[in-house]
Amino acid sequence: MMGIISHFRGSFRRKKGNQLVVVVPGVDKRDKAQSLIGKSAVWTAPGKQKTAIKGKISALHGNKGALRVIFERGLPGQSLGEEVKIE
C-alpha cells in the first residue's frame, strides 16, 4: 500500500523533522485509518544510493483518515509530496 507525504507535523514556528503526516488514497474515514496504526512505513530517497528511512505509524491526524508517522531520523524537505510504502 502506498501513501503520500502531506507535510511535517509541528506548529507555526517549529517543525518536527521526524514526524510527518501521510495521506493514503482511498482512506477517507477515521475507522479505515485506525486499522493502519502500528504498521511500518518506508521512504526511499531518490538518487544513486536509494537510502531507505523506516518509520512507524503512531496515531491518526484529524478525522479525515490522515496518519501520523514517526521516522527513525528526520526526512528532507524534498520528501514532501513523495510516496511512502506502508507494510
Long-range contacts (C-beta under 8 A, 24 or more apart in sequence): 1-85, 1-86, 1-87, 2-83, 2-84, 2-85, 2-86, 3-41, 3-67, 3-83, 3-84, 3-86, 4-81, 4-82, 4-83, 4-84, 5-43, 5-75, 5-79, 5-80, 5-81, 5-82, 5-83, 5-84, 6-66, 6-80, 7-80, 8-80, 9-61, 9-68, 17-74, 17-75, 18-55, 18-70, 18-71, 18-72, 18-73, 18-74, 18-75, 19-68, 19-69, 19-70, 19-71, 20-55, 20-68, 20-69, 20-71, 20-75, 20-79, 21-61, 21-66, 21-67, 21-68, 21-69, 22-57, 22-66, 22-67, 22-68, 22-69, 22-84, 22-86, 23-65, 23-66, 23-67, 24-65, 24-67, 24-86, 27-65, 28-64, 28-65, 29-64, 29-65, 30-60, 30-63, 30-64, 30-65, 32-65, 33-60, 33-65, 33-66, 33-67, 34-60, 36-67, 36-86, 37-67, 39-86, 39-87, 40-86, 40-87, 41-69, 41-71, 41-84, 41-85, 41-86, 41-87, 42-84, 42-85, 42-87, 43-71, 43-75, 43-79, 43-82, 43-84, 43-85, 44-85, 45-76, 46-78, 46-82, 55-84, 57-86
